[in-house]
Amino acid sequence: MSERWKDHCKELIELLPDGVFFCDKLGRILYANKVFTSLLGPVEMLGPALKAAVSIDDSIQIESFLQRLLQHTNPNDVIQVRMQGNDGCEKWIEIRSVAIQTQEGAFGVLRDVTSYKTLQQELLFQALTDELTDLYNRRGFKMMAEQELNHSHRLKHEVVLLSIDIDAFKAINDTYGHDEGDRVLKVVAQTMKRCFRNSDILCRWGGDEFLVLALDAPSGSVDIMTERFKAMLKQTSLNRELPYTLSVTIGFAYQGEKYKATLSELIQRADFEMYANKER
């Protein structure tokens, strides 16, 4: 290929909308086009290798990708990693391998997918969260709680599941209207966030029923947790000068070191106790 055609190819690469780079067998970047440098900065500022700009949380992923890239084992390889951008902000960058084999190294293509990842995370949040209370919805709770239950069982940690039902919620709705009913649901959710730990999983299960999966919580702590929540809810009623006193009925189920229950079993047992308590 003549020098003129090489110059044309280089000009074409510079005009591409994606970042293009070439690295040697040691992973050192020898060439990067303008889009690459606009995203991540000049090559000389990145250090000796592409991995220098990658978040430490994604270091294993980029190491594995570069190994495959330089060995030409997967011509359609693609990863998404967090990297520090030219502006100092963290960005989500998608990196793809290119099916061009050379003895000297390998080509790669990258692009900024931060907007896509942000939208993806927002959609996931909406899919897993109750819009009114900002607690997990049923789908989100199941996903998170099942993971944590399995994790707790492996570590032999105790967990407690609380089933919480608002007392006289229908009467509040009928007397004061559905807007006031929504207000009650929000107040209960806000009080739950203040009362329980950040590690606990909070959920609006449906209607006026809420669930709490308290992690690493012995069964002996149930009375303390429930009484504190009830007291905080009562105080909230007084502070807001509500024309009624908010109260709840609570049931619980427990998973200990020697007994592994499914999430469905825990919910069923906690619900059974909660409804039994309502009858008392």
C-alpha positions in Angstrom: 0.0 0.0 0.0 1.4 3.4 -1.0 2.0 6.2 1.6 -0.9 8.1 0.0 -3.3 5.3 0.7 -2.0 4.9 4.2 -2.6 8.6 4.8 -6.2 8.2 3.5 -6.8 5.3 5.8 -5.5 7.3 8.8 -7.7 10.2 7.8 -10.7 7.9 7.6 -10.0 6.5 11.1 -9.8 10.1 12.4 -13.3 10.8 10.9 -15.0 7.7 12.5 -17.5 8.5 15.3 -16.0 5.9 17.6 -12.6 5.9 19.4 -10.0 3.7 17.7 -6.8 2.5 19.3 -3.9 0.2 18.6 -1.9 -1.5 21.4 1.2 -3.6 21.3 1.6 -7.1 22.8 2.2 -5.6 26.2 -1.1 -3.7 26.1 0.6 -0.3 25.6 -1.3 2.1 23.4 0.7 3.1 20.4 -2.0 4.9 18.5 -5.4 6.6 19.3 -7.7 8.7 17.1 -9.2 12.0 18.1 -12.4 10.6 19.4 -10.4 8.3 21.8 -8.4 11.3 23.1 -11.5 13.5 23.5 -13.0 10.8 25.7 -10.0 9.7 27.7 -7.3 12.2 27.1 -4.0 12.1 25.3 -2.3 8.7 25.2 0.7 9.9 27.1 -1.7 11.0 30.0 -3.2 7.5 30.3 0.0 5.8 31.4 1.6 2.8 29.8 -1.6 0.9 29.1 -5.3 1.2 28.6 -6.1 -0.5 31.9 -4.5 2.4 33.7 -7.7 4.5 33.1 -10.1 1.7 34.1 -11.9 1.7 37.5 -10.3 -0.6 40.0 -13.7 -2.4 40.2 -13.4 -3.4 36.6 -9.7 -4.2 36.5 -10.1 -8.0 36.3 -12.6 -7.5 33.4 -10.2 -5.3 31.4 -7.2 -7.6 32.0 -9.1 -10.5 30.7 -10.4 -8.6 27.7 -6.9 -7.3 26.7 -5.6 -10.8 27.0 -8.2 -12.1 24.6 -7.8 -9.1 22.3 -4.0 -9.6 22.0 -4.4 -13.3 21.4 -7.1 -12.7 18.8 -9.3 -15.4 20.4 -12.6 -13.6 20.0 -13.1 -11.2 17.0 -16.5 -10.1 18.4 -15.5 -9.5 22.0 -17.1 -6.6 23.8 -17.0 -5.3 27.4 -18.4 -2.3 29.3 -16.2 -0.8 31.9 -16.0 2.4 34.0 -13.1 4.7 33.1 -12.0 8.2 34.1 -12.8 10.6 31.3 -10.8 13.5 29.9 -13.0 15.8 32.0 -12.1 13.9 35.2 -15.6 12.3 35.5 -16.2 8.6 35.5 -17.8 7.3 32.2 -19.1 4.0 31.1 -17.0 2.9 28.0 -17.8 0.1 25.7 -14.7 -1.5 24.2 -14.9 -3.9 21.2 -12.3 -6.0 19.6 -11.6 -5.7 15.8 -11.1 -8.7 13.6 -7.8 -7.5 12.2 -4.8 -9.6 13.2 -1.3 -8.3 13.2 2.0 -9.6 14.7 2.6 -6.3 16.4 -0.6 -6.0 18.5 -4.3 -5.4 18.1 -6.9 -2.8 17.2 -9.9 -1.9 19.4 -12.9 0.4 19.2 -14.5 2.2 22.0 -17.5 4.5 22.6 -19.1 6.4 25.4 -22.2 4.5 26.6 -22.8 6.5 29.8 -26.2 7.9 28.7 -27.3 4.4 27.8 -26.2 2.9 31.1 -27.8 5.8 33.1 -31.1 5.2 31.3 -30.8 1.5 31.8 -30.2 2.0 35.6 -33.2 4.4 35.7 -35.5 1.9 34.0 -34.3 -0.9 36.3 -35.0 1.4 39.3 -38.5 2.1 38.0 -39.1 -1.6 37.3 -38.0 -2.6 40.9 -39.4 0.3 42.9 -42.9 1.2 44.1 -43.6 4.6 42.6 -45.6 6.0 45.5 -43.2 5.0 48.4 -39.8 4.6 46.7 -39.5 1.2 48.5 -38.9 -2.0 46.6 -41.9 -3.3 44.9 -42.8 -7.0 44.9 -40.5 -7.8 42.0 -37.6 -5.8 43.4 -38.0 -7.3 46.9 -38.0 -10.9 45.6 -34.9 -10.3 43.5 -32.9 -8.7 46.4 -34.3 -10.8 49.2 -33.6 -14.2 47.6 -30.0 -13.2 47.0 -29.5 -12.0 50.5 -31.2 -15.1 52.0 -28.9 -17.4 50.2 -25.9 -15.3 51.2 -27.0 -15.2 54.8 -27.5 -19.0 54.9 -24.0 -19.6 53.5 -22.5 -17.3 56.2 -24.8 -18.9 58.9 -26.3 -15.5 59.6 -29.7 -15.2 61.2 -32.4 -13.1 59.4 -35.9 -11.9 60.3 -38.7 -11.1 58.0 -41.4 -8.7 59.2 -44.9 -8.5 57.7 -46.4 -5.1 58.5 -50.1 -4.2 57.9 -51.6 -0.7 58.5 -54.5 -0.8 61.0 -57.8 0.7 59.9 -56.4 1.7 56.5 -59.7 1.1 54.7 -61.5 3.3 57.2 -58.9 6.1 56.7 -59.4 5.8 52.9 -63.2 5.8 53.2 -63.3 8.7 55.7 -60.6 11.1 54.4 -60.2 10.0 50.7 -57.6 8.2 48.7 -55.2 11.1 48.7 -55.0 10.8 52.5 -54.6 7.1 52.1 -51.6 7.7 49.8 -50.2 10.1 52.4 -50.4 7.4 55.0 -48.6 4.9 52.8 -45.8 7.5 52.3 -45.6 8.3 56.0 -45.3 4.6 56.9 -42.6 4.1 54.2 -40.6 7.2 55.4 -40.8 6.0 59.0 -39.5 2.5 57.9 -36.5 4.2 56.2 -35.7 6.1 59.4 -36.3 3.1 61.7 -34.6 0.2 60.0 -30.9 -0.1 58.9 -29.6 0.7 55.5 -28.7 -3.0 55.0 -32.3 -4.1 55.6 -34.5 -4.6 52.6 -37.8 -2.7 52.7 -40.8 -3.3 50.5 -44.3 -2.3 49.8 -45.7 -5.7 49.1 -49.1 -4.5 48.0 -52.0 -2.4 49.2 -51.2 -1.5 52.8 -48.9 -4.4 53.5 -45.1 -3.9 53.8 -42.2 -6.3 54.3 -38.8 -5.9 55.9 -36.0 -8.4 55.6 -33.7 -7.6 58.5 -30.3 -9.1 57.8 -28.0 -10.5 60.4 -30.7 -10.0 63.0 -31.3 -12.6 65.7 -34.9 -13.6 66.6 -34.4 -11.9 70.0 -34.2 -8.5 68.3 -37.7 -8.7 66.9 -39.5 -7.1 69.9 -37.0 -4.3 69.9 -37.4 -3.6 66.2 -41.2 -3.8 66.2 -41.7 -1.7 69.3 -39.3 1.0 68.1 -41.1 1.2 64.7 -44.5 1.4 66.4 -43.3 4.1 68.7 -41.8 6.1 65.9 -45.0 5.8 63.9 -47.1 7.0 66.8 -44.8 10.0 67.3 -45.1 10.8 63.7 -48.8 10.9 64.0 -48.5 13.4 66.9 -45.9 15.6 65.1 -48.0 15.9 62.0 -51.1 16.5 64.0 -53.0 13.8 62.1 -56.7 13.4 62.9 -56.0 9.7 63.6 -53.2 7.7 65.2 -51.2 5.6 62.8 -50.7 2.0 64.1 -49.7 -1.3 62.5 -49.9 -5.0 63.2 -46.7 -7.0 62.7 -45.9 -10.6 62.3 -42.5 -12.2 61.8 -40.7 -15.3 60.6 -37.1 -16.3 61.4 -34.3 -18.1 59.6 -31.6 -19.4 61.8 -28.3 -21.2 61.3 -29.9 -24.7 61.3 -33.1 -23.9 59.3 -33.1 -22.7 55.7 -36.5 -21.4 54.6 -37.4 -20.1 51.1 -38.6 -16.6 50.8 -42.1 -17.7 50.1 -42.1 -19.8 53.3 -40.9 -16.9 55.4 -43.5 -14.5 53.9 -46.3 -17.1 54.5 -45.3 -17.6 58.1 -44.9 -13.9 58.8 -48.3 -13.2 57.2 -49.9 -16.0 59.2 -48.6 -14.5 62.5 -49.6 -11.0 61.4 -53.2 -11.9 60.7 -53.3 -13.9 63.9 -52.2 -10.8 65.8 -54.9 -8.8 64.1 -57.5 -11.1 65.5 -56.3 -10.7 69.1 
